Amino acid sequence: MSTAAKTTLATTALGTISIILFVHFQQTADKAAMHQGVIRDMEQQRIKRERQADFEMQRQLEEEYRKLQTVSDGEK
């Protein structure tokens, strides 16, 4: 085998291995980024549920306050 053939073979093998490694690491990075997106979405949903619960509790307290106001206004 000539030197040019050996060089060509080594270059193509190195290029192929490099491409395979790059694709593998890129897929791993993409998967991690997608997973972070899922975690972020779950956190946003949790915060939304907490805010909704706070809103409901505040609304109930407001209704109780208004009832007490109407009762105390009726006594005057």
N, CA, C and O atoms as a printed pandas DataFrame, in Angstrom:
     atom_number atom_name residue_name chain_id  residue_number  x_coord  y_coord  z_coord
0              1         N          MET        A               1    0.853   -1.159    0.000
1              2        CA          MET        A               1    0.000    0.000    0.000
2              3         C          MET        A               1    0.908    1.234    0.000
3              4         O          MET        A               1    1.894    1.302    0.734
4              5         N          SER        A               2    0.553    2.193   -0.833
5              6        CA          SER        A               2    1.379    3.384   -0.964
6              7         C          SER        A               2    1.111    4.352    0.193
7              8         O          SER        A               2    0.129    4.220    0.923
8              9         N          THR        A               3    1.985    5.298    0.331
9             10        CA          THR        A               3    1.869    6.301    1.392
10            11         C          THR        A               3    0.621    7.149    1.191
11            12         O          THR        A               3   -0.064    7.478    2.160
12            13         N          ALA        A               4    0.318    7.504   -0.040
13            14        CA          ALA        A               4   -0.870    8.306   -0.332
14            15         C          ALA        A               4   -2.135    7.538    0.056
15            16         O          ALA        A               4   -3.073    8.123    0.597
16            17         N          ALA        A               5   -2.165    6.263   -0.211
17            18        CA          ALA        A               5   -3.332    5.437    0.130
18            19         C          ALA        A               5   -3.481    5.331    1.655
19            20         O          ALA        A               5   -4.586    5.421    2.190
20            21         N          LYS        A               6   -2.354    5.139    2.339
21            22        CA          LYS        A               6   -2.399    5.061    3.806
22            23         C          LYS        A               6   -2.875    6.388    4.407
23            24         O          LYS        A               6   -3.665    6.395    5.351
24            25         N          THR        A               7   -2.397    7.503    3.862
25            26        CA          THR        A               7   -2.792    8.817    4.344
26            27         C          THR        A               7   -4.284    9.045    4.115
27            28         O          THR        A               7   -4.986    9.556    4.988
28            29         N          THR        A               8   -4.751    8.666    2.946
29            30        CA          THR        A               8   -6.168    8.812    2.621
30            31         C          THR        A               8   -7.023    7.964    3.551
31            32         O          THR        A               8   -8.046    8.429    4.055
32            33         N          LEU        A               9   -6.614    6.734    3.778
33            34        CA          LEU        A               9   -7.347    5.834    4.665
34            35         C          LEU        A               9   -7.378    6.393    6.092
35            36         O          LEU        A               9   -8.429    6.405    6.733
36            37         N          ALA        A              10   -6.245    6.845    6.577
37            38        CA          ALA        A              10   -6.182    7.388    7.936
38            39         C          ALA        A              10   -7.037    8.652    8.059
39            40         O          ALA        A              10   -7.734    8.839    9.056
40            41         N          THR        A              11   -6.981    9.505    7.056
41            42        CA          THR        A              11   -7.753   10.751    7.075
42            43         C          THR        A              11   -9.252   10.470    7.065
43            44         O          THR        A              11  -10.003   11.071    7.833
44            45         N          THR        A              12   -9.688    9.560    6.201
45            46        CA          THR        A              12  -11.117    9.247    6.142
46            47         C          THR        A              12  -11.584    8.551    7.426
47            48         O          THR        A              12  -12.692    8.803    7.900
48            49         N          ALA        A              13  -10.748    7.682    7.984
49            50        CA          ALA        A              13  -11.120    7.010    9.234
50            51         C          ALA        A              13  -11.218    8.031   10.365
51            52         O          ALA        A              13  -12.159    7.989   11.158
52            53         N          LEU        A              14  -10.267    8.933   10.443
53            54        CA          LEU        A              14  -10.282    9.972   11.470
54            55         C          LEU        A              14  -11.488   10.897   11.295
55            56         O          LEU        A              14  -12.139   11.270   12.272
56            57         N          GLY        A              15  -11.776   11.258   10.069
57            58        CA          GLY        A              15  -12.934   12.108    9.785
58            59         C          GLY        A              15  -14.243   11.422   10.168
59            60         O          GLY        A              15  -15.139   12.046   10.737
60            61         N          THR        A              16  -14.342   10.136    9.851
61            62        CA          THR        A              16  -15.552    9.380   10.182
62            63         C          THR        A              16  -15.738    9.278   11.687
63            64         O          THR        A              16  -16.839    9.489   12.196
64            65         N          ILE        A              17  -14.676    8.958   12.395
65            66        CA          ILE        A              17  -14.751    8.861   13.855
66            67         C          ILE        A              17  -15.109   10.212   14.461
67            68         O          ILE        A              17  -15.905   10.283   15.398
68            69         N          SER        A              18  -14.529   11.276   13.933
69            70        CA          SER        A              18  -14.833   12.618   14.440
70            71         C          SER        A              18  -16.302   12.969   14.245
71            72         O          SER        A              18  -16.934   13.521   15.145
72            73         N          ILE        A              19  -16.842   12.655   13.083
73            74        CA          ILE        A              19  -18.252   12.943   12.804
74            75         C          ILE        A              19  -19.157   12.146   13.736
75            76         O          ILE        A              19  -20.129   12.682   14.267
76            77         N          ILE        A              20  -18.840   10.865   13.936
77            78        CA          ILE        A              20  -19.648   10.017   14.817
78            79         C          ILE        A              20  -19.617   10.559   16.244
79            80         O          ILE        A              20  -20.659   10.626   16.896
80            81         N          LEU        A              21  -18.452   10.942   16.734
81            82        CA          LEU        A              21  -18.351   11.498   18.092
82            83         C          LEU        A              21  -19.095   12.819   18.219
83            84         O          LEU        A              21  -19.775   13.053   19.218
84            85         N          PHE        A              22  -18.972   13.682   17.219
85            86        CA          PHE        A              22  -19.668   14.956   17.244
86            87         C          PHE        A              22  -21.180   14.763   17.310
87            88         O          PHE        A              22  -21.863   15.410   18.104
88            89         N          VAL        A              23  -21.697   13.866   16.466
89            90        CA          VAL        A              23  -23.133   13.605   16.441
90            91         C          VAL        A              23  -23.590   13.034   17.789
91            92         O          VAL        A              23  -24.643   13.412   18.303
92            93         N          HIS        A              24  -22.801   12.131   18.349
93            94        CA          HIS        A              24  -23.150   11.535   19.636
94            95         C          HIS        A              24  -23.228   12.605   20.732
95            96         O          HIS        A              24  -24.210   12.658   21.472
96            97         N          PHE        A              25  -22.222   13.437   20.837
97            98        CA          PHE        A              25  -22.210   14.471   21.865
98            99         C          PHE        A              25  -23.295   15.525   21.613
99           100         O          PHE        A              25  -23.864   16.062   22.564
100          101         N          GLN        A              26  -23.581   15.822   20.358
101          102        CA          GLN        A              26  -24.644   16.776   20.031
102          103         C          GLN        A              26  -26.004   16.220   20.448
103          104         O          GLN        A              26  -26.838   16.951   20.981
104          105         N          GLN        A              27  -26.226   14.929   20.205
105          106        CA          GLN        A              27  -27.488   14.308   20.623
106          107         C          GLN        A              27  -27.621   14.306   22.149
107          108         O          GLN        A              27  -28.705   14.538   22.684
108          109         N          THR        A              28  -26.524   14.046   22.834
109          110        CA          THR        A              28  -26.545   14.060   24.299
110          111         C          THR        A              28  -26.871   15.461   24.813
111          112         O          THR        A              28  -27.662   15.613   25.744
112          113         N          ALA        A              29  -26.271   16.468   24.217
113          114        CA          ALA        A              29  -26.533   17.848   24.632
114          115         C          ALA        A              29  -27.982   18.240   24.337
115          116         O          ALA        A              29  -28.620   18.898   25.158
116          117         N          ASP        A              30  -28.507   17.842   23.177
117          118        CA          ASP        A              30  -29.896   18.139   22.827
118          119         C          ASP        A              30  -30.862   17.469   23.796
119          120         O          ASP        A              30  -31.862   18.065   24.198
120          121         N          LYS        A              31  -30.564   16.241   24.164
121          122        CA          LYS        A              31  -31.423   15.509   25.099
122          123         C          LYS        A              31  -31.427   16.197   26.464
123          124         O          LYS        A              31  -32.477   16.320   27.094
124          125         N          ALA        A              32  -30.272   16.638   26.916
125          126        CA          ALA        A              32  -30.186   17.341   28.202
126          127         C          ALA        A              32  -30.956   18.658   28.146
127          128         O          ALA        A              32  -31.632   19.020   29.109
128          129         N          ALA        A              33  -30.858   19.370   27.037
129          130        CA          ALA        A              33  -31.574   20.639   26.895
130          131         C          ALA        A              33  -33.083   20.410   26.888
131          132         O          ALA        A              33  -33.824   21.183   27.495
132          133         N          MET        A              34  -33.544   19.374   26.220
133          134        CA          MET        A              34  -34.975   19.071   26.206
134          135         C          MET        A              34  -35.454   18.693   27.600
135          136         O          MET        A              34  -36.560   19.060   27.996
136          137         N          HIS        A              35  -34.635   17.968   28.342
137          138        CA          HIS        A              35  -35.000   17.577   29.701
138          139         C          HIS        A              35  -35.112   18.806   30.597
139          140         O          HIS        A              35  -36.011   18.883   31.434
140          141         N          GLN        A              36  -34.216   19.754   30.431
141          142        CA          GLN        A              36  -34.293   20.994   31.201
142          143         C          GLN        A              36  -35.578   21.755   30.878
143          144         O          GLN        A              36  -36.167   22.387   31.754
144          145         N          GLY        A              37  -36.007   21.692   29.620
145          146        CA          GLY        A              37  -37.265   22.324   29.232
146          147         C          GLY        A              37  -38.451   21.703   29.949
147          148         O          GLY        A              37  -39.363   22.409   30.379
148          149         N          VAL        A              38  -38.439   20.380   30.079
149          150        CA          VAL        A              38  -39.513   19.681   30.784
150          151         C          VAL        A              38  -39.516   20.082   32.258
151          152         O          VAL        A              38  -40.574   20.341   32.832
152          153         N          ILE        A              39  -38.342   20.134   32.863
153          154        CA          ILE        A              39  -38.245   20.525   34.273
154          155         C          ILE        A              39  -38.758   21.955   34.461
155          156         O          ILE        A              39  -39.478   22.235   35.419
156          157         N          ARG        A              40  -38.388   22.855   33.552
157          158        CA          ARG        A              40  -38.831   24.246   33.629
158          159         C          ARG        A              40  -40.360   24.331   33.483
159          160         O          ARG        A              40  -41.007   25.097   34.198
160          161         N          ASP        A              41  -40.935   23.553   32.565
161          162        CA          ASP        A              41  -42.381   23.546   32.389
162          163         C          ASP        A              41  -43.097   23.025   33.635
163          164         O          ASP        A              41  -44.128   23.567   34.033
164          165         N          MET        A              42  -42.555   21.985   34.244
165          166        CA          MET        A              42  -43.164   21.442   35.454
166          167         C          MET        A              42  -43.133   22.473   36.580
167          168         O          MET        A              42  -44.097   22.601   37.335
168          169         N          GLU        A              43  -42.042   23.198   36.690
169          170        CA          GLU        A              43  -41.919   24.233   37.720
170          171         C          GLU        A              43  -42.930   25.358   37.472
171          172         O          GLU        A              43  -43.543   25.864   38.412
172          173         N          GLN        A              44  -43.100   25.744   36.211
173          174        CA          GLN        A              44  -44.067   26.791   35.891
174          175         C          GLN        A              44  -45.486   26.338   36.211
175          176         O          GLN        A              44  -46.297   27.129   36.692
176          177         N          GLN        A              45  -45.789   25.070   35.946
177          178        CA          GLN        A              45  -47.115   24.543   36.268
178          179         C          GLN        A              45  -47.338   24.525   37.776
179          180         O          GLN        A              45  -48.433   24.836   38.246
180          181         N          ARG        A              46  -46.307   24.164   38.536
181          182        CA          ARG        A              46  -46.417   24.150   39.994
182          183         C          ARG        A              46  -46.692   25.564   40.517
183          184         O          ARG        A              46  -47.552   25.760   41.375
184          185         N          ILE        A              47  -45.956   26.537   39.995
185          186        CA          ILE        A              47  -46.145   27.922   40.423
186          187         C          ILE        A              47  -47.557   28.396   40.060
187          188         O          ILE        A              47  -48.202   29.093   40.843
188          189         N          LYS        A              48  -48.028   28.017   38.879
189          190        CA          LYS        A              48  -49.371   28.413   38.464
190          191         C          LYS        A              48  -50.424   27.823   39.397
191          192         O          LYS        A              48  -51.378   28.510   39.762
192          193         N          ARG        A              49  -50.262   26.556   39.788
193          194        CA          ARG        A              49  -51.206   25.929   40.716
194          195         C          ARG        A              49  -51.189   26.634   42.073
195          196         O          ARG        A              49  -52.241   26.849   42.676
196          197         N          GLU        A              50  -49.996   26.992   42.552
197          198        CA          GLU        A              50  -49.885   27.705   43.827
198          199         C          GLU        A              50  -50.574   29.066   43.751
199          200         O          GLU        A              50  -51.294   29.452   44.671
200          201         N          ARG        A              51  -50.357   29.779   42.673
201          202        CA          ARG        A              51  -50.977   31.094   42.518
202          203         C          ARG        A              51  -52.495   30.965   42.441
203          204         O          ARG        A              51  -53.220   31.788   42.999
204          205         N          GLN        A              52  -52.974   29.932   41.750
205          206        CA          GLN        A              52  -54.416   29.721   41.647
206          207         C          GLN        A              52  -55.006   29.404   43.019
207          208         O          GLN        A              52  -56.083   29.892   43.362
208          209         N          ALA        A              53  -54.299   28.584   43.807
209          210        CA          ALA        A              53  -54.767   28.257   45.155
210          211         C          ALA        A              53  -54.785   29.515   46.031
211          212         O          ALA        A              53  -55.725   29.724   46.798
212          213         N          ASP        A              54  -53.752   30.344   45.916
213          214        CA          ASP        A              54  -53.716   31.601   46.668
214          215         C          ASP        A              54  -54.877   32.512   46.259
215          216         O          ASP        A              54  -55.502   33.149   47.108
216          217         N          PHE        A              55  -55.157   32.569   44.974
217          218        CA          PHE        A              55  -56.242   33.394   44.471
218          219         C          PHE        A              55  -57.584   32.908   45.023
219          220         O          PHE        A              55  -58.409   33.713   45.454
220          221         N          GLU        A              56  -57.797   31.600   45.009
221          222        CA          GLU        A              56  -59.036   31.033   45.532
222          223         C          GLU        A              56  -59.192   31.342   47.027
223          224         O          GLU        A              56  -60.272   31.715   47.486
224          225         N          MET        A              57  -58.111   31.183   47.764
225          226        CA          MET        A              57  -58.154   31.462   49.192
226          227         C          MET        A              57  -58.452   32.945   49.430
227          228         O          MET        A              57  -59.238   33.282   50.316
228          229         N          GLN        A              58  -57.845   33.810   48.667
229          230        CA          GLN        A              58  -58.072   35.249   48.799
230          231         C          GLN        A              58  -59.520   35.594   48.455
231          232         O          GLN        A              58  -60.130   36.445   49.102
232          233         N          ARG        A              59  -60.062   34.938   47.447
233          234        CA          ARG        A              59  -61.449   35.186   47.054
234          235         C          ARG        A              59  -62.411   34.753   48.163
235          236         O          ARG        A              59  -63.388   35.446   48.447
236          237         N          GLN        A              60  -62.133   33.610   48.786
237          238        CA          GLN        A              60  -62.973   33.151   49.888
238          239         C          GLN        A              60  -62.905   34.118   51.067
239          240         O          GLN        A              60  -63.925   34.437   51.678
240          241         N          LEU        A              61  -61.706   34.578   51.380
241          242        CA          LEU        A              61  -61.559   35.547   52.467
242          243         C          LEU        A              61  -62.310   36.837   52.156
243          244         O          LEU        A              61  -62.932   37.427   53.040
244          245         N          GLU        A              62  -62.253   37.265   50.918
245          246        CA          GLU        A              62  -62.961   38.481   50.515
246          247         C          GLU        A              62  -64.479   38.299   50.651
247          248         O          GLU        A              62  -65.181   39.207   51.097
248          249         N          GLU        A              63  -64.978   37.117   50.264
249          250        CA          GLU        A              63  -66.409   36.850   50.408
250          251         C          GLU        A              63  -66.827   36.886   51.880
251          252         O          GLU        A              63  -67.868   37.447   52.220
252          253         N          GLU        A              64  -66.014   36.289   52.747
253          254        CA          GLU        A              64  -66.310   36.309   54.180
254          255         C          GLU        A              64  -66.294   37.746   54.713
255          256         O          GLU        A              64  -67.156   38.127   55.505
256          257         N          TYR        A              65  -65.337   38.522   54.286
257          258        CA          TYR        A              65  -65.237   39.915   54.709
258          259         C          TYR        A              65  -66.479   40.699   54.269
259          260         O          TYR        A              65  -67.045   41.477   55.037
260          261         N          ARG        A              66  -66.890   40.475   53.008
261          262        CA          ARG        A              66  -68.069   41.185   52.500
262          263         C          ARG        A              66  -69.327   40.777   53.274
263          264         O          ARG        A              66  -70.194   41.612   53.532
264          265         N          LYS        A              67  -69.428   39.501   53.642
265          266        CA          LYS        A              67  -70.578   39.053   54.427
266          267         C          LYS        A              67  -70.581   39.738   55.790
267          268         O          LYS        A              67  -71.626   40.186   56.263
268          269         N          LEU        A              68  -69.410   39.817   56.419
269          270        CA          LEU        A              68  -69.314   40.487   57.700
270          271         C          LEU        A              68  -69.637   41.969   57.571
271          272         O          LEU        A              68  -70.235   42.550   58.476
272          273         N          GLN        A              69  -69.254   42.580   56.473
273          274        CA          GLN        A              69  -69.547   44.000   56.240
274          275         C          GLN        A              69  -71.046   44.225   56.097
275          276         O          GLN        A              69  -71.595   45.182   56.642
276          277         N          THR        A              70  -71.707   43.331   55.353
277          278        CA          THR        A              70  -73.144   43.504   55.155
278          279         C          THR        A              70  -73.898   43.253   56.459
279          280         O          THR        A              70  -74.900   43.915   56.730
280          281         N          VAL        A              71  -73.426   42.302   57.269
281          282        CA          VAL        A              71  -74.066   42.029   58.558
282          283         C          VAL        A              71  -73.874   43.212   59.484
283          284         O          VAL        A              71  -74.823   43.638   60.143
284          285         N          SER        A              72  -72.651   43.759   59.550
285          286        CA          SER        A              72  -72.396   44.889   60.459
286          287         C          SER        A              72  -73.090   46.150   59.942
287          288         O          SER        A              72  -73.511   46.982   60.746
288          289         N          ASP        A              73  -73.221   46.313   58.636
289          290        CA          ASP        A              73  -73.944   47.457   58.092
290          291         C          ASP        A              73  -75.448   47.332   58.370
291          292         O          ASP        A              73  -76.128   48.341   58.554
292          293         N          GLY        A              74  -75.961   46.111   58.400
293          294        CA          GLY        A              74  -77.366   45.885   58.686
294          295         C          GLY        A              74  -77.703   46.150   60.133
295          296         O          GLY        A              74  -78.842   46.500   60.441
296          297         N          GLU        A              75  -76.741   45.991   61.040
297          298        CA          GLU        A              75  -76.995   46.222   62.449
298          299         C          GLU        A              75  -77.031   47.697   62.799
299          300         O          GLU        A              75  -77.601   48.062   63.827
300          301         N          LYS        A              76  -76.456   48.536   62.000
301          302        CA          LYS        A              76  -76.373   49.974   62.286
302          303         C          LYS        A              76  -77.629   50.671   61.992
303          304         O          LYS        A              76  -77.721   51.884   62.179
